[in-house]
Amino acid sequence: LSNIDSSMKYMFLHVAIKNLLNTRIILKINNLKKIIVPLVNQQKENEFKIYYNNPGFVSLNFNINKTILLDDKNIYTNERGSLAENFIFSELSQKTS
């Protein structure tokens, strides 16, 4: 994609993200301008974080070894934190949709 102009990159990424959202492979949460209720009115549409809908995708995509996840000695590893964050978001989104 490095030799494609920025507007084309935006279009490709926009379509790809839209398709992944429609198939619920990924989930998206928008950043907020301010923390004022209702939060819906404070969303920044162009600033967001993407989560996988299935924590198994995280493990596979980032090559997280299952022994790291099951080892009680390494509780505070980056891999566990990322997987936990993704799992919690995917579970909460299932409850609210």
C-alpha positions as CSV (number, residue, x, y, z in Angstrom):
1,L,0.0,0.0,0.0
2,S,3.0,2.3,0.2
3,N,2.7,3.5,-3.4
4,I,-1.0,4.2,-3.2
5,D,-2.0,7.8,-2.4
6,S,-3.6,8.5,1.1
7,S,-7.1,8.9,-0.2
8,M,-7.0,5.5,-1.8
9,K,-5.6,4.0,1.4
10,Y,-8.4,5.6,3.4
11,M,-11.0,4.1,1.0
12,F,-9.5,0.6,1.2
13,L,-9.2,0.7,5.0
14,H,-12.7,2.2,5.4
15,V,-14.2,-0.6,3.2
16,A,-12.2,-3.3,4.9
17,I,-13.2,-2.1,8.4
18,K,-16.8,-1.8,7.4
19,N,-16.9,-5.3,6.0
20,L,-15.2,-6.7,9.2
21,L,-17.7,-4.9,11.4
22,N,-20.7,-6.1,9.3
23,T,-19.5,-9.7,9.6
24,R,-18.8,-9.1,13.4
25,I,-15.3,-10.4,13.1
26,I,-14.2,-7.2,14.8
27,L,-15.9,-4.8,17.1
28,K,-15.3,-1.0,17.3
29,I,-15.4,1.5,20.2
30,N,-15.1,5.2,19.5
31,N,-13.0,7.6,21.5
32,L,-14.8,10.3,23.4
33,K,-14.3,14.1,23.2
34,K,-15.3,14.6,26.8
35,I,-16.8,12.4,29.5
36,I,-20.2,14.0,29.6
37,V,-23.5,12.0,29.8
38,P,-24.9,10.9,27.4
39,L,-21.6,9.5,26.1
40,V,-23.2,8.9,22.6
41,N,-23.1,12.6,21.9
42,Q,-19.4,12.7,22.7
43,Q,-18.1,10.1,20.2
44,K,-15.3,10.8,17.8
45,E,-16.2,8.8,14.7
46,N,-12.7,8.9,13.2
47,E,-10.9,7.9,16.4
48,F,-11.6,4.4,17.7
49,K,-10.2,1.1,19.0
50,I,-10.8,-2.2,17.3
51,Y,-11.3,-5.5,19.2
52,Y,-11.7,-9.0,17.8
53,N,-15.1,-10.5,18.5
54,N,-13.4,-13.8,19.5
55,P,-10.4,-13.9,21.8
56,G,-9.1,-16.9,19.8
57,F,-8.5,-14.5,16.9
58,V,-6.2,-12.5,19.2
59,S,-4.2,-15.5,20.1
60,L,-3.9,-16.6,16.6
61,N,-3.2,-13.2,15.1
62,F,-0.5,-12.3,17.6
63,N,0.9,-15.8,18.0
64,I,0.2,-16.0,21.7
65,N,1.4,-19.3,23.0
66,K,-1.2,-21.1,25.2
67,T,1.5,-22.0,27.8
68,I,1.9,-18.3,28.5
69,L,-1.8,-18.0,29.2
70,L,-1.9,-21.1,31.4
71,D,1.3,-20.4,33.4
72,D,0.5,-19.0,36.8
73,K,4.1,-17.6,37.2
74,N,3.7,-15.0,34.5
75,I,0.4,-13.4,35.4
76,Y,1.2,-9.9,34.3
77,T,2.4,-10.4,30.7
78,N,1.4,-8.1,27.9
79,E,-0.2,-11.1,26.1
80,R,-2.5,-11.8,29.0
81,G,-3.5,-8.2,29.4
82,S,-4.4,-7.8,25.7
83,L,-6.3,-11.1,25.6
84,A,-8.2,-10.1,28.8
85,E,-9.1,-6.7,27.5
86,N,-10.3,-8.1,24.3
87,F,-12.3,-10.9,26.0
88,I,-14.0,-8.4,28.4
89,F,-15.0,-6.1,25.6
90,S,-16.3,-8.9,23.4
91,E,-18.4,-10.2,26.4
92,L,-19.8,-6.8,27.3
93,S,-20.7,-6.1,23.7
94,Q,-22.6,-9.4,23.5
95,K,-24.6,-8.4,26.6
96,T,-25.6,-5.0,25.3
97,S,-26.4,-5.8,21.6
